[in-house]
Amino acid sequence: MLGNPHRTEQREAGTIVGEEIRARVEQVRRRIAEAAGRAGRRPGDVELVAVSKAVPISRIRDAVDAGVTALGENRVHEAREKVPLLESPAVTWHLVGHLQTNKGKLAVELFDLIHSVDSLKLAHVLDRQGATLGKRVRVLIQVELGGEPTKSGIRDEHVIPLLHACRDLSHLAVEGLMIMPPFREHPEEVRPFFRQLRELRDRAGDAGVGQHLAHLSMGMSHDFEVAIEEGATLVRIGTAIFGERPQD
Ligand SMILES: *Cc1c(COP(=O)(O)O)cnc(C)c1O
């Protein structure tokens, strides 16, 4: 088995865990490919973001050894500890959790894609940080759909105005929309949320502000296949790869 040669001893101690993560990654990839196939899409149209919040770096390395190329974290400070530890330059880091404006600078430094922009104020902060660092900050807009109980995100009716306003921000690249629907027992029950997000993206296109919205970040361990059938390009999967997290 291919592994990081610098970690032979650690690997031996953690062989079972490493093998189990590899098997889980492979199984998730198979399920992604099958869901894409059902929707007439190619597996390569869907990127797996392994959500590694609360997961120690050794297990994250196991996932990277198993072929994971994108990692998702929900806390900026946790990511600050982990990012320097993972010496895999090919891996991209995604912020999937809520971002406070006072952590904007750190987020821009650490992450390749921020999924959770939910206000014009935050968009301005990130744009300014991008200008300072001379980089374009890649983001998604996190959407709260009508009828959904208190999750973070900007209400759907405010999304198109926000996209309009973001056009003036030259260091911000808005690349899509993200949603975290409420948990429902049966994945079919969240299908309408995923469909509405896709339709909102299409409406933004019709309104002339959505041409660059290539991404729909939707679907987690419980419901990613339904999300892929509805057009997800980024699925954020934690438990199905790393197992249950300690309660947070
Ligand atoms: C934790 C988390 C996930 C992954 O959830 P699982 O159910 O473990 O797959 C996805 N997206 C966000 C925003 C999260 O916070």
Ligand as a Chemical Component Dictionary entry (heavy atoms), coordinates in Angstrom:
data_LIG
# 
_chem_comp.id                   LIG 
_chem_comp.type                 NON-POLYMER 
_chem_comp.pdbx_formal_charge   0 
_chem_comp.three_letter_code    LIG 
# 
loop_
_chem_comp_atom.comp_id 
_chem_comp_atom.atom_id 
_chem_comp_atom.alt_atom_id 
_chem_comp_atom.type_symbol 
_chem_comp_atom.charge 
_chem_comp_atom.model_Cartn_x 
_chem_comp_atom.model_Cartn_y 
_chem_comp_atom.model_Cartn_z 
_chem_comp_atom.pdbx_ordinal 
LIG C1 C1 C 0 -20.150 18.962 9.423 1  
LIG C2 C2 C 0 -20.545 19.550 8.137 2  
LIG C3 C3 C 0 -20.672 18.742 6.996 3  
LIG C4 C4 C 0 -20.457 17.243 6.993 4  
LIG O1 O1 O 0 -21.500 16.623 7.656 5  
LIG P1 P1 P 0 -21.628 15.005 7.676 6  
LIG O2 O2 O 0 -23.055 14.796 7.993 7  
LIG O3 O3 O 0 -20.715 14.536 8.730 8  
LIG O4 O4 O 0 -21.249 14.518 6.348 9  
LIG C5 C5 C 0 -21.015 19.368 5.811 10 
LIG N1 N1 N 0 -21.218 20.691 5.734 11 
LIG C6 C6 C 0 -21.113 21.491 6.798 12 
LIG C7 C7 C 0 -21.366 22.941 6.644 13 
LIG C8 C8 C 0 -20.775 20.951 8.038 14 
LIG O5 O5 O 0 -20.685 21.752 9.107 15 
# 
loop_
_chem_comp_bond.comp_id 
_chem_comp_bond.atom_id_1 
_chem_comp_bond.atom_id_2 
_chem_comp_bond.value_order 
_chem_comp_bond.pdbx_ordinal 
LIG C1 C2 SING 1  
LIG C2 C3 SING 2  
LIG C2 C8 DOUB 3  
LIG C3 C4 SING 4  
LIG C3 C5 DOUB 5  
LIG C4 O1 SING 6  
LIG O1 P1 SING 7  
LIG P1 O2 DOUB 8  
LIG P1 O3 SING 9  
LIG P1 O4 SING 10 
LIG C5 N1 SING 11 
LIG N1 C6 DOUB 12 
LIG C6 C7 SING 13 
LIG C6 C8 SING 14 
LIG C8 O5 SING 15 
# 
